[in-house]
Amino acid sequence: MTQVNTVSSIKNDIDLGPTGSLQFHFAKLQLMLAQISKNNALDYIDQIEKSQEEQKKVSGYLQTARQLQADAKAGKGNCTWDKKAGVMPDEMGKYMDKHGLAYDKTGNDYVLSPDEFEVAITSLKAHLDQLGTDTQQKMVFVQDFMGQYNSYLQGANSAIQQANQTLAELARVR
């Protein structure tokens, strides 16, 4: 949805009643801006949740790679023709290919020696760190949007209070 459509739909959702008061129009604008900030924060929260799910997946791959490396070093690798090597699971290999993560591709298979696993482990660690940094940055954005949300709500509340005071004073004058 574009920003203009978002503003239009939010504008129609906010009803402060029939009034020509400038303060009420300002309050309505503040509420619209608050809703936009809230929507932006919610979008980032969804992205953070997805990023955290991916971090769990990469952590699992990292743990698998370390275990396969340890087994291969001990001569108990899962490779059928070389017990000093390990075979990376297909899902893990495809993930690494999809994200351009480094590992030894000699032989066009997922068979790796302990030293070759070290390259894959380093690559997975770097990718995990990048995901963590990205998640932290998104959390900062959420905090910023929530600060804006609170500020706009306070502005709307203040404008409504001022409008109510003006109306009360006008009622007393009559």
N, C-alpha and C positions, 0 to 999 in steps of 0.2 A: 504494500500500500504506500502511495507517495505521501510526502509530508503534507501537501495541500489537502488530499483526501482525508488524511488523519485529522487535520484541524477541522475540516468540515464535519466529519462524523462526531468528533468530540464536542464541537460547538452545538450540535443538535441534541446531544445527550445532557448538556448542562442547562437547567432551567431555574432561574431565580425569580420567575414570575414576571408579570407585565410591569415594566418600569422603564422610565426614561432616564433614571439616575445615572450619572456618570460614574459614581462609585460602584454601582452594581455592574455596569458594563466592564469596569476595570477588574472587579472581582471575578467576573465570568472569564475574562482573558487570563487572569492568574490561575484559575482552575483548569483552563484548557492547557496552559503551559505545564501545570503540575501533572496532568494526565499524560502529556507527551513525555515528560521526564520519567514517569512511572513506567510507561510502555517501553522506553529505551532501556531502563534498568532491568525489566523483565526479560527483554531480548538477550541482554548480556548474561543474565542468570541462566537462561537456557543454554547459551554457548559455554558457560562455565561448567554446567553439568555434563555436557557432551565431552568437553576437554578432560574432565576428571575421569570419565568412563574410559577415554582413550589412554590416560595415564595409567589406569589400572591394567589395561591390556598390555601396554608396553612394559610395565613392571613385571607382569607375568612372563613375558617373553625374555626379559632380562634374567629373571630367576631360572627359567628353563635353559637359557644359554650358559649360565654359570654352572648349572648342574651337569649339562652335557659336557662342558669343558672339564669339570672335575672328574667325571666318569672316564673320559678319554685319557686324561693324564694318568689315571689309575689303571689303564689298560682294560677298562670295563665299558668301553664305548658301545653304542647301539648300532654301529655300522657292521653289517654282516660279514664283510670281507676284511675289515681292519678294526680290531678292538681298541686301537689307539686313536680312533676318530669317532666323531658323533654325527648323527644325521639330524639336521634341524627340521622341525615339523613343517609341513607344507604351508600351513596357515601363517606361521611366523616368517617363512621365506617370502611368501607373497606380500605380506605386510611390509617387509623391509624393501622389497622391490618397488612396491607402490609409492613408498615415501622416500625413495632414493637413498636408503641407508646402506652403508658399506659392509660388505662381507666378501669372502673369497668365492669367486664364481668359476674357478677352475673345474673343468669336467662338466659344466652345465648341470650341476646337482647341488644338493644342500649338505653334502658331506664335508665336514670341517675338522681339521686337526686342532689340538689345544691352542696353538699359536693363532690359527685362523679364527678360532672362537673369540680370541682377545680383540680382534678387529671388530667383530660383530658386537661384542659387549660394549666396547668403547663407543661405537656408533649408536647403539640403543641408549646408553647413558646420556649422550649428548642430545639425542632426540627427546628423552624424558625431561632433561633440564630445560630444553626449549619449550616444551609443553607447560612445564611449571611456571616459567617466566611469562608465557602468554596468559595463563590462568590468573596469575597475580596482577597483570596489567588490566585484565578484564574486571577483576575485583575492585581495582581503583576506579575504573569507569562507573561501576555500580555505585560505589560510595559517592562519586561526584553527582550522578543523576539523582540519588536519594537526597543529597544535600539540596540540589535544585528543587526537588519535589517539596521538601519541607519549607524551603524559602518561599516558593510560590503559594503554598497553602497558608503560610503566615501572612503573606501579602493579601490574599483573598479574604482571610479572616479580618484583617485590619480594615480593608475597604468596606466590608459588610458592616463592621462596627461603626465606622464613620458615617455610613449611609443611615444606619439606624439612629445614631445620635442626631443627624440632621433632620430626619423625619420626626423624631421626638421633639426637637426644638420647634419645628414648624407647627406641630400639633399644639404645643403650649402657647404659641403666639396667637393662634386662632382663638 
